[in-house]
Amino acid sequence: MQRYSQTTILLGGIAIGAGAVLVADWLSDRPSETPRERKSPPAKATEDIRNGLEECIGNTPLIRIKCLSEATGCEILGKAEFLEPGGSVKDRVAMKLIETAEAEGLLTPHSGDKVYEGTVGSTGVSLAILCRARGYLAHICMPNDQSAEKSDLLTKLGAEVERVPPAPIVDRAQFVNKARARSEEHTKSPIIPGSGFFADQFENEANWKAHYEGTGPEIFDQCGGKLDCFVAGAGTGGTISGVARYLKPHLPKLKIVLADPQGSGLYNRIRYGVMFDVREREGTRRRQQVDTIIEGIGINRVTANFEAGRPLIDDAIRVGDEEAMAMARFLVEREGLFVGSSSAVNCVAAVRTALQMGPGHRVVTILCDSGTRHLSKFWAKAGNVGGGWKMTLEEVLSAEKTRPSLPVSPSRASPFLGS
């Protein structure tokens, strides 16, 4: 028995050794794997590839603006439209204007057709980019008092830029009227190839429909259908009208608030049913358009796109230049969020609305574009932020000397509000 056991053990050892050699040989023939490779998840079954720049438009993030939310007790969210491929919310509008014109046979790619528009800048940039992507050229008319970087950018994008003096809409030389005239001249010319298409962002209802079909549904979905207020400024009026027309039927109790810069008449249009601002009265206006440093929002006439949503707007808040500049600096200091002038106006109005509504509400606004398009004008006057964290929200709200800031509840003690 002892001998048999020793033999069995010997044979077993030989078998184990041979097996180990075979396993080692098999492993040596396999390609080596790093720990990272072994942990990698399997590839998705479907690809995520966008067919050109056009398909990158929309579905921008909705971000919680922490410093404003913590200071007010409300959740203040910003739709990050500065992350659009063209850098602003106007990408949505420009794409819808072009697509609608193509569907109606008014534009044909690579035929010599040219898109004409009167704009203070951002719509022009979006049109210039998308025209190139779709096979058109762009001719942009803009006031000559807008920030230089906008016209410089348009030129780099291959657009024709025509800068004209600011003028009221009744003047034929006003930038929108000039664009319309240039489009008609192109179409009638026997020597210029193709036709001219006047985009007409102020009156073309494709503008508000872009936000009804895109921005509004995105906000609703991103919020899970839970929001209490939407705040936005208006230039053409397309954003606030389109979003309001989508959201109100889904959320009947939703509050829609217009953010309006100084010098614009839309505040009084909503509050009192008239188009007038004391800064625009005879003998007081410093310039021929809206008397503010803010670009992109504010107007002293009624547009088709604004009227499309006006009955749905519940209130309006006026924001002064000083408040907007203080808010822009505050957002950089507290969040690293570098926004343009219209976004700053929106955020001031969102804060004031949140304080009026009280803690626990969710307020959504639009972060229209980046501060990089406002360096030579708005940010040149707003100044540098500096190296500290000294500003309080109370200082932002009291920056406009012509009115007191809203009282802040002591229960909302916050380092952002000050003592």
Secondary structure, DSSP 8 states (H G I E B T S, - for coil): -HHHHHHHHHHHHHHHHHHHHHHHHHHHHS----HHHHH-----SS----SSGGGGSS---EEE-HHHHHHHSSEEEEEEGGGSTTSBTHHHHHHHHHHHHHHTTS--TTTT-EEEEE-SSHHHHHHHHHHHHHT-EEEEEEETTS-HHHHHHHHHTT-EEEEE----TTSTTSHHHHHHHHHHHHHH-SSS-S-EEE--TTT-THHHHHIIIIIHHHHHHHTTT--SEEEEE-SSSHHHHHHHHHHHHH-TT-EEEEEEETT-SHHHHHHHS----GGGSTTT-SSSS-SSS--S---SS--HHHHTTGGG--EEEEE-HHHHHHHHHHHHHHH---B-HHHHHHHHHHHHHHHHH-TT-EEEEEE-BBGGGGTTTHHHHH----SS----HHHHHT--TTS------GGG--TTT--
